[in-house]
Amino acid sequence: MKYLLDTQILVWSLEDNPSLHSRTKALIENPDNIMLFSPISLMELSIKLKLGKLPQFIVSIEEITNQLITDGFDLLPIHLSHIYTYQTVQLFEDHRDPFDRFLLATALAEQIPITSSDEKFSRYAPNITVLNT
Protein backbone atom coordinates (compact mmCIF):
# COMPACT_ATOMS: atom_id res chain seq x y z
CA MET A 1 0.00 0.00 0.00
CA LYS A 2 1.15 3.55 -0.73
CA TYR A 3 0.94 6.37 1.82
CA LEU A 4 1.78 10.06 1.57
CA LEU A 5 3.36 11.50 4.70
CA ASP A 6 2.56 14.94 6.03
CA THR A 7 5.57 17.17 6.76
CA GLN A 8 5.20 16.83 10.54
CA ILE A 9 5.26 13.04 10.28
CA LEU A 10 8.46 13.30 8.23
CA VAL A 11 10.07 15.52 10.87
CA TRP A 12 9.08 13.19 13.68
CA SER A 13 10.40 10.23 11.71
CA LEU A 14 13.75 11.94 11.14
CA GLU A 15 13.99 12.83 14.84
CA ASP A 16 12.74 9.45 16.03
CA ASN A 17 10.38 11.64 18.05
CA PRO A 18 8.21 9.90 20.66
CA SER A 19 5.25 11.93 19.33
CA LEU A 20 5.25 9.66 16.27
CA HIS A 21 2.28 7.40 16.96
CA SER A 22 3.08 3.69 17.17
CA ARG A 23 0.52 2.99 14.43
CA THR A 24 2.30 5.38 12.06
CA LYS A 25 5.68 3.98 13.02
CA ALA A 26 4.39 0.49 12.21
CA LEU A 27 3.15 1.70 8.79
CA ILE A 28 6.53 3.25 8.06
CA GLU A 29 8.47 0.19 9.17
CA ASN A 30 6.30 -2.27 7.24
CA PRO A 31 8.37 -3.28 4.18
CA ASP A 32 5.17 -3.96 2.22
CA ASN A 33 4.25 -0.27 2.36
CA ILE A 34 5.56 2.46 0.08
CA MET A 35 6.02 5.64 2.08
CA LEU A 36 5.98 8.75 -0.09
CA PHE A 37 7.00 12.32 0.59
CA SER A 38 6.40 15.38 -1.53
CA PRO A 39 8.79 18.12 -2.67
CA ILE A 40 6.17 20.41 -1.09
CA SER A 41 7.25 19.08 2.32
CA LEU A 42 10.85 19.83 1.40
CA MET A 43 9.86 23.38 0.47
CA GLU A 44 8.01 23.78 3.76
CA LEU A 45 11.01 22.43 5.68
CA SER A 46 13.36 24.70 3.75
CA ILE A 47 11.32 27.75 4.71
CA LYS A 48 11.10 26.66 8.35
CA LEU A 49 14.85 26.04 8.45
CA LYS A 50 15.51 29.52 7.03
CA LEU A 51 13.19 31.11 9.60
CA GLY A 52 14.83 29.21 12.45
CA LYS A 53 11.68 27.26 13.29
CA LEU A 54 13.53 23.93 13.33
CA PRO A 55 16.51 24.62 15.60
CA GLN A 56 17.06 20.89 16.14
CA PHE A 57 17.98 20.50 12.45
CA ILE A 58 21.48 21.71 11.75
CA VAL A 59 21.59 20.11 8.33
CA SER A 60 20.74 21.27 4.85
CA ILE A 61 17.54 20.44 3.02
CA GLU A 62 19.66 18.30 0.68
CA GLU A 63 20.90 16.27 3.65
CA ILE A 64 17.32 15.90 4.90
CA THR A 65 16.24 14.65 1.47
CA ASN A 66 19.12 12.19 1.29
CA GLN A 67 18.34 10.91 4.79
CA LEU A 68 14.68 10.37 3.92
CA ILE A 69 15.68 8.37 0.84
CA THR A 70 18.25 6.42 2.86
CA ASP A 71 15.51 5.68 5.40
CA GLY A 72 13.43 4.10 2.63
CA PHE A 73 11.02 6.91 1.77
CA ASP A 74 10.23 7.59 -1.89
CA LEU A 75 10.02 11.06 -3.39
CA LEU A 76 6.72 11.61 -5.20
CA PRO A 77 7.33 14.22 -7.91
CA ILE A 78 4.88 17.08 -8.31
CA HIS A 79 2.57 16.52 -11.28
CA LEU A 80 0.21 18.93 -13.00
CA SER A 81 -2.68 16.80 -11.75
CA HIS A 82 -1.68 17.71 -8.17
CA ILE A 83 -1.79 21.40 -9.03
CA TYR A 84 -5.13 21.06 -10.84
CA THR A 85 -6.61 19.11 -7.93
CA TYR A 86 -5.60 21.84 -5.46
CA GLN A 87 -8.60 23.85 -6.70
CA THR A 88 -11.00 21.07 -5.69
CA VAL A 89 -9.81 20.77 -2.08
CA GLN A 90 -12.35 22.40 0.20
CA LEU A 91 -11.17 25.63 1.84
CA PHE A 92 -11.83 25.98 5.57
CA GLU A 93 -11.38 29.42 7.13
CA ASP A 94 -9.25 28.03 9.95
CA HIS A 95 -7.15 25.76 7.73
CA ARG A 96 -5.63 27.82 4.97
CA ASP A 97 -2.07 26.47 5.15
CA PRO A 98 -1.03 26.17 1.48
CA PHE A 99 1.49 23.38 2.19
CA ASP A 100 -1.12 21.25 3.97
CA ARG A 101 -3.66 21.92 1.24
CA PHE A 102 -1.20 20.97 -1.49
CA LEU A 103 -0.34 17.72 0.30
CA LEU A 104 -4.05 16.97 0.59
CA ALA A 105 -4.50 17.72 -3.12
CA THR A 106 -1.62 15.39 -3.93
CA ALA A 107 -3.18 12.57 -1.90
CA LEU A 108 -6.51 13.19 -3.63
CA ALA A 109 -5.00 13.27 -7.12
CA GLU A 110 -3.00 10.10 -6.45
CA GLN A 111 -5.93 8.43 -4.65
CA ILE A 112 -3.67 7.41 -1.76
CA PRO A 113 -4.05 7.91 2.00
CA ILE A 114 -2.19 10.70 3.74
CA THR A 115 -0.89 10.38 7.29
CA SER A 116 -0.98 13.41 9.53
CA SER A 117 -0.98 14.42 13.16
CA ASP A 118 -3.10 17.47 12.31
CA GLU A 119 -6.69 16.85 13.40
CA LYS A 120 -7.90 19.37 10.81
CA PHE A 121 -7.00 16.91 8.06
CA SER A 122 -9.90 14.67 9.08
CA ARG A 123 -12.34 17.30 7.76
CA TYR A 124 -11.38 16.39 4.21
CA ALA A 125 -12.76 12.86 4.46
CA PRO A 126 -14.39 11.04 2.75
CA ASN A 127 -12.94 12.66 -0.41
CA ILE A 128 -9.41 12.18 0.90
CA THR A 129 -8.38 9.20 3.00
CA VAL A 130 -6.67 10.65 6.07
CA LEU A 131 -4.95 8.59 8.72
CA ASN A 132 -4.77 10.85 11.76
CA THR A 133 -2.07 9.67 14.07
Protein Blocks (a to p, Z undefined) as FASTA:
>chain_A
ZZdddfklmmmmmnopaklcfklmmmmmmmkbccdddfklmmmmmmmmmnopammbccdf
klmmmmmmmnopacddddfklmmmmmmpccdfklmbfklmmmmmmmmmnopacddfbfkl
mmmpckbccddZZ
